[in-house]
């Protein structure tokens, strides 16, 4: 077993795309989501939007937006900024600015502002796809790293657990499976990727004790 925390892939591994997903909770579709990866000069940016669908749209106006910007430094990328917002809840606004020269993160979260020290390599819910891609390329079985979420950093583990088969639009796809766990959290994340295009998650599954399983499943993708 190899245990490491590889750096971000170079831009030669990045390809822009626009993807659509269906979100399910407890087996019922609750929302639709769009995920894109695009380049702007030295920056690459993941953007994600989610809107309630079906009967859930009658009871919720939560239109979620999440954005992760990566800055190219040399041959690698590091998180430059993380932005999250919710049209239905101003308290969920979050902005984290990463200053790698000073090794600090300037965080605005729940109407508070504070500074955190950067302890090393950091990934978030979007850039973790880069980590998965690097692990596949370098044949690394498990990585330990710092994961940023909701204004906090936590030691996290990402492990390649095997292979599976998914049916997407009546087509069977062979995928590799990664499992993420974090200290002080009962949640478990699973990521399913086409090994030939690992920056695009085919499926994301979140499980938590005594909570309904949440699944994000790919419907379509346009490569650009």
Phi, psi and omega in degrees: 000134175259135181234119185196175173228084184296161179279173179295147178294156176285170184295342178297341182265354185261134179227126181296147175204164173229120185234149177244143183226156168253137179252131181238145173227120183061030178089354180254138178287125183242342183198166172242149184221147175239133179231128180229151173233125183215159182251143173217094182064237180281354186255148166239144187222127169267132175232138179222134175235145179222134180228139178298149179226167179062214182295336180294334179294340179283340186245356183216139174245025181285099174259103187272143176226132178224136183220131175237121179254131178251139178251130177283123176235107187068234180260008184232168179243142175230155180296128178260320182202145175234128181229132175225141178211161181217116182300336182264000183205100181295335181291346181268003177296136181213137178218124180235118180255126184260122176248098185285338177293319180265358181057045181224153174241122177267111189246132169246118184208129181052048177063022176235154178232133182205166183246134174242147177275137178282115184274349183161208179296138183230139175233160176228193186295341176261310185291349177298338177293330175292320179297316178300317180297318179294321179297320177296314183296320183267002179058045177264133184276322184213142178233146174243131187203177176265132182243129180263130176201130175052048174077007183228156174249138179219143175293133186226157179237137174236123185232134174280118189256350178146206182234161179205178177231130179240148175258115180239117181052047177065020177238131180276131182235129175280128184230158171258149187241132175242146179236130181245133172229155181225149177297147178062024178221134177272356181285150175228132179249141172235135180240134181241125184230147163288119184300340179275342180220066190288350179282351179253111176289128177280324180208141173232131183235130179239124178239146179210137182307133177065017176237155177288142179291135178253133182230135175246115189239130183296136174252318181201159177212142175239117178275138185239000000 
